[in-house]
Amino acid sequence: MDITKTPRSIAGVGLLLITGAVNADGWAPDSRAGAIGSIENTRHNLSLSYNVSGAVMDPFRNQYGAVCIYCHTPHGANTQIEAPLWNRTVNTGNYLIYDAPTTLMRPVTQPGPTSLTCLSCHDGTIAIDSVLNMPGPGRSPSGNLNNSETLSPNLTFLDDWANNDFGYTGASQHFQMGDGVADGTWQNNSKCTLCHFQDLSGSPMDDFNIFTMGTDLRDDHPVGVLYPDTYTPAADFNEPDVKLPGNMAFFDTNGNNRADPDEIRMYDSGDGYEVECASCHDPHGVPSGGSGTNTRFSPSFLRVNNGIGASHDGNTGIVSAGPSALCLTCHTK
């Protein structure tokens, strides 16, 4: 056992005991986001606050007044990452990766593009409002400033959004999501987990620690891990239905030869088919019970509902795909 992991592991167990089995699934059923209809009604709509006073979050991130711009831009996208019209600063530094050879027996590389996009918020190192292009002409309201594509945001650029047309006047603080360290205390005062943390006294805020990865990924499902290329009873893995070299492999559950949002996939960014964050998660949300205006999304933006059902509170409108359905798509156990 790696003793450097022990304090964090113990803290994580404590958090799960405090917040209950629901958060062990990475799902916040008490979120005020309705998770119905479109991404506008999910936690990934960073232009909204679900507090009684919507403007209460404006001092902590730029309110751009649009859903998509926090991640995407039609022009001038980030050139350092192969992601669709990516509008965010990304962390290109090294992560501590899950690489226990006796467990995986597969090569593991640093996270690929379809993980780095998620980690640009969820590793807690980059401000959630650190976009390259703001609404309106030019990259910033003045048109004279640029943001950084990698690592540290240009705070002067982000501050240029002060006194915008969306109600808040004055420069916001540019909070990072959090570092994933749940130690039973309130967190660093420049991170969302300053308030979004469930301590022993309870908190009216959703707990974000369950969604913050940090840069130490050894306690998370491996990303950048090469998917097997042989499929025998001893391999313990199912073979994807469709393989597109240089692109992806996926489980084509409906047989239409297209990778649909509710289908698990592995991405090939040069090293072969690898498991990445977007293998199991779709940040836009995947309807849990088919199409329709009253359909709720699969919890935690999962492509396949991993068993959230009647045994959980707050499940109205969510259809379970069965216990461990996501896991058993790839793993034969």
C-alpha positions in Angstrom: 0.0 0.0 0.0 1.2 3.5 -0.8 1.4 5.2 2.6 1.3 8.6 0.9 -2.3 7.8 -0.1 -3.5 6.8 3.4 -4.6 10.3 4.8 -6.5 11.1 1.6 -8.2 7.6 1.5 -9.3 7.9 5.1 -10.7 11.4 4.5 -12.6 10.1 1.5 -14.1 7.3 3.5 -15.2 9.8 6.1 -16.8 12.0 3.5 -18.8 9.1 2.1 -20.0 8.2 5.6 -21.1 11.7 6.2 -22.8 12.3 2.9 -24.2 8.9 2.4 -24.3 6.2 -0.3 -25.9 8.6 -2.9 -22.7 10.7 -3.1 -20.7 7.5 -3.3 -22.2 7.2 -6.8 -20.9 10.7 -7.6 -24.5 12.1 -7.8 -26.0 15.1 -6.1 -29.8 14.4 -5.9 -30.3 17.6 -3.9 -29.0 19.8 -6.7 -31.5 22.4 -7.8 -30.6 21.7 -11.4 -33.6 19.9 -12.8 -31.6 17.8 -15.3 -34.5 17.8 -17.7 -34.6 18.7 -21.4 -31.1 20.0 -22.2 -27.8 21.0 -20.7 -29.4 24.4 -19.7 -31.0 22.6 -16.8 -27.8 20.8 -15.6 -25.0 21.7 -13.3 -22.8 22.2 -16.4 -24.7 25.4 -17.2 -22.2 27.7 -15.5 -24.2 30.8 -16.4 -26.9 30.0 -13.8 -26.9 30.0 -10.0 -29.5 27.8 -8.3 -29.5 30.1 -5.2 -32.5 32.2 -4.3 -30.5 35.2 -5.5 -29.0 34.2 -8.8 -26.4 36.9 -8.7 -24.9 35.5 -5.5 -22.3 33.6 -7.6 -21.2 36.5 -9.7 -18.4 37.7 -7.4 -16.8 34.3 -7.9 -16.8 33.8 -11.6 -17.5 35.9 -14.7 -21.1 35.7 -15.7 -21.0 35.4 -19.4 -24.7 35.0 -19.8 -24.4 31.9 -22.1 -24.2 28.2 -21.6 -21.8 27.0 -24.3 -19.2 29.7 -24.1 -17.7 28.3 -20.9 -16.4 25.4 -23.0 -16.8 26.2 -26.7 -16.2 29.0 -29.2 -17.0 29.2 -32.9 -13.7 30.9 -33.8 -10.2 31.2 -32.3 -10.3 27.9 -30.4 -7.5 26.5 -28.3 -4.8 25.2 -30.6 -3.0 23.2 -27.9 -5.7 20.4 -27.6 -7.6 18.3 -30.1 -11.0 19.1 -28.8 -14.1 20.5 -30.6 -13.7 24.3 -30.7 -12.4 24.3 -27.2 -12.6 27.7 -25.5 -10.9 27.0 -22.2 -7.4 27.1 -20.8 -6.1 23.5 -20.3 -3.6 22.0 -17.9 -0.9 20.2 -20.0 1.2 19.4 -16.9 1.7 15.8 -15.6 -0.8 14.1 -13.5 -0.2 11.3 -11.0 -1.8 8.4 -12.8 -3.1 5.0 -11.7 -0.4 2.7 -12.9 -0.4 -0.3 -10.7 0.8 -3.0 -13.1 -0.4 -5.9 -11.0 -4.0 -4.5 -11.3 -4.1 -3.2 -14.9 -1.4 -5.1 -16.7 -2.0 -2.5 -19.5 0.1 0.6 -20.5 -1.1 3.8 -19.0 -0.2 7.3 -20.5 -1.0 10.8 -19.4 -4.7 11.8 -19.9 -5.6 12.4 -23.5 -7.6 15.3 -25.0 -11.0 13.8 -24.1 -9.9 13.7 -20.4 -8.0 17.0 -20.4 -11.2 18.9 -21.4 -13.0 17.5 -18.3 -9.9 18.1 -16.1 -9.6 21.7 -17.2 -12.4 22.3 -14.6 -12.4 19.2 -12.5 -8.7 19.0 -11.5 -9.1 22.3 -9.7 -6.1 24.1 -11.1 -7.9 26.4 -13.6 -10.5 29.0 -13.0 -13.9 27.9 -14.2 -14.4 31.2 -16.1 -11.0 31.0 -17.9 -12.2 31.1 -21.5 -10.2 32.3 -24.5 -13.0 34.2 -26.2 -15.7 36.2 -24.3 -19.1 37.2 -25.7 -19.0 40.0 -28.2 -16.3 41.2 -30.6 -12.7 40.4 -29.9 -11.2 38.1 -27.3 -12.2 40.4 -24.5 -14.5 43.5 -24.2 -11.6 45.8 -25.0 -10.5 43.6 -27.9 -6.8 44.1 -26.8 -6.2 41.2 -24.4 -5.7 37.5 -24.9 -6.0 34.6 -22.4 -3.5 31.8 -21.9 -4.2 28.6 -23.8 -2.4 26.4 -21.2 -1.6 26.4 -17.4 -2.1 29.8 -15.7 -4.9 32.1 -16.9 -4.3 35.7 -17.7 -6.1 37.3 -14.8 -5.9 40.8 -16.5 -7.8 39.3 -19.4 -10.4 37.8 -17.1 -10.8 41.1 -15.2 -11.6 42.9 -18.4 -15.1 41.4 -18.2 -15.9 43.8 -15.2 -18.9 46.1 -15.6 -20.4 43.9 -18.3 -24.1 43.9 -19.4 -25.2 41.0 -17.1 -25.8 42.9 -13.9 -22.7 42.5 -11.8 -20.3 45.4 -11.6 -16.7 45.1 -10.6 -14.1 42.4 -11.3 -15.1 38.9 -10.1 -12.7 36.6 -8.3 -11.9 33.7 -10.6 -12.4 30.6 -8.5 -11.1 27.2 -9.3 -13.4 24.3 -8.6 -11.3 22.6 -5.9 -8.5 20.2 -5.4 -10.4 17.1 -4.3 -9.0 17.0 -0.8 -11.8 16.4 1.6 -10.3 16.9 5.0 -13.3 17.9 7.1 -12.6 21.6 7.0 -13.6 24.4 4.7 -11.3 24.7 1.8 -8.9 27.3 0.3 -10.7 30.6 -0.1 -10.0 30.8 -3.9 -12.0 27.7 -4.7 -15.6 26.8 -5.1 -15.2 24.3 -2.3 -14.9 27.2 0.1 -18.7 27.0 0.4 -19.6 23.8 -1.6 -18.4 21.5 1.1 -20.4 19.3 3.4 -18.8 19.6 6.9 -20.1 17.9 10.0 -22.5 20.8 10.7 -24.2 20.4 7.3 -24.4 22.9 4.5 -27.2 24.2 2.2 -24.7 24.0 -0.7 -24.1 21.0 -2.9 -20.9 19.2 -2.0 -18.4 19.7 -4.8 -15.6 17.6 -3.3 -17.1 14.5 -4.7 -16.6 16.0 -8.2 -13.1 17.4 -7.8 -10.3 15.2 -9.0 -7.2 17.2 -8.2 -4.0 16.3 -10.1 -3.6 13.0 -8.3 -5.7 10.5 -10.3 -4.6 7.4 -8.5 -7.8 7.1 -6.6 -10.0 7.4 -9.7 -10.9 5.1 -12.6 -7.8 5.0 -14.8 -7.7 7.3 -17.8 -5.1 7.1 -20.6 -5.2 3.3 -20.1 -4.9 1.2 -23.2 -7.9 -1.0 -23.9 -7.1 -4.7 -24.6 -6.8 -5.8 -28.2 -7.3 -9.5 -27.6 -10.6 -10.9 -26.3 -10.4 -14.3 -24.7 -12.1 -15.6 -21.6 -9.0 -14.8 -19.7 -8.9 -11.2 -20.9 -11.9 -10.1 -18.8 -12.9 -7.5 -21.4 -15.6 -7.3 -24.0 -14.8 -6.5 -27.6 -16.1 -3.1 -28.9 -18.6 -3.6 -31.8 -17.0 -0.9 -34.0 -13.3 0.1 -34.3 -12.2 3.2 -36.2 -8.4 3.4 -36.1 -7.1 6.9 -35.3 -10.6 7.8 -34.0 -12.4 5.6 -31.5 -13.9 2.2 -30.8 -17.3 1.9 -29.3 -20.1 -0.5 -28.2 -22.8 0.0 -30.8 -25.8 -1.1 -28.7 -28.4 -0.1 -31.3 -26.5 -1.3 -34.4 -26.6 2.0 -36.3 -22.8 2.1 -36.8 -22.6 5.5 -35.1 -21.2 6.4 -31.6 -24.4 7.7 -29.9 -24.3 9.7 -26.7 -25.5 6.7 -24.6 -22.8 4.3 -26.0 -19.4 3.7 -24.2 -16.3 4.4 -26.3 -12.5 4.4 -26.2 -10.5 7.1 -27.9 -7.5 6.7 -30.2 -5.3 9.8 -29.9 -2.2 8.1 -31.2 -1.5 5.3 -28.8 -4.4 3.0 -29.6 -7.9 2.8 -28.1 -7.7 4.3 -24.6 -10.2 4.8 -21.8 -10.7 8.5 -21.1 -13.2 10.6 -19.0 -15.5 10.9 -22.0 -15.5 7.2 -22.5 -18.1 7.0 -19.7 -19.4 10.6 -19.4 -21.1 13.0 -21.8 -20.8 16.5 -20.4 -24.0 17.6 -22.2 -26.1 14.9 -20.4 -27.7 11.7 -21.7 -31.4 11.2 -21.3 -32.1 8.3 -18.8 -35.5 7.2 -20.1 -35.6 8.0 -23.8 -36.6 11.2 -25.5 -39.2 13.6 -24.2 -39.5 16.9 -22.4 -39.9 15.2 -19.0 -36.9 12.9 -19.4 -34.2 13.3 -16.8 -30.6 12.8 -17.5 -28.6 9.8 -16.3 -26.9 10.8 -13.0 -23.5 12.4 -13.1 -23.6 12.8 -16.9 -23.0 9.0 -17.3 -23.5 7.6 -20.8 -25.0 4.5 -19.2 -26.9 4.6 -15.9 -24.8 2.5 -13.5 -27.8 1.5 -11.3 -29.2 4.7 -9.8 -32.8 3.6 -9.3 -35.4 2.8 -6.7 -32.8 2.4 -3.9 -31.9 6.1 -4.1 -33.7 9.2 -3.1 -34.5 11.9 -5.6 -34.7 9.5 -8.5 -38.1 10.6 -10.0 -37.9 10.3 -13.7 -34.6 8.5 -13.8 -34.6 5.1 -15.3 -32.0 2.6 -14.0 -30.0 0.6 -16.5 -29.3 -2.0 -13.8 -26.6 -2.4 -11.2 -23.1 -2.0 -12.6 -24.5 -1.7 -16.2 -21.8 0.8 -17.2 -19.0 -1.3 -15.7 -20.2 -4.5 -17.3 -20.2 -2.9 -20.8 -16.5 -3.2 -20.8 -15.7 -5.7 -18.0 -16.6 -9.4 -18.1 -17.0 -10.4 -14.4 
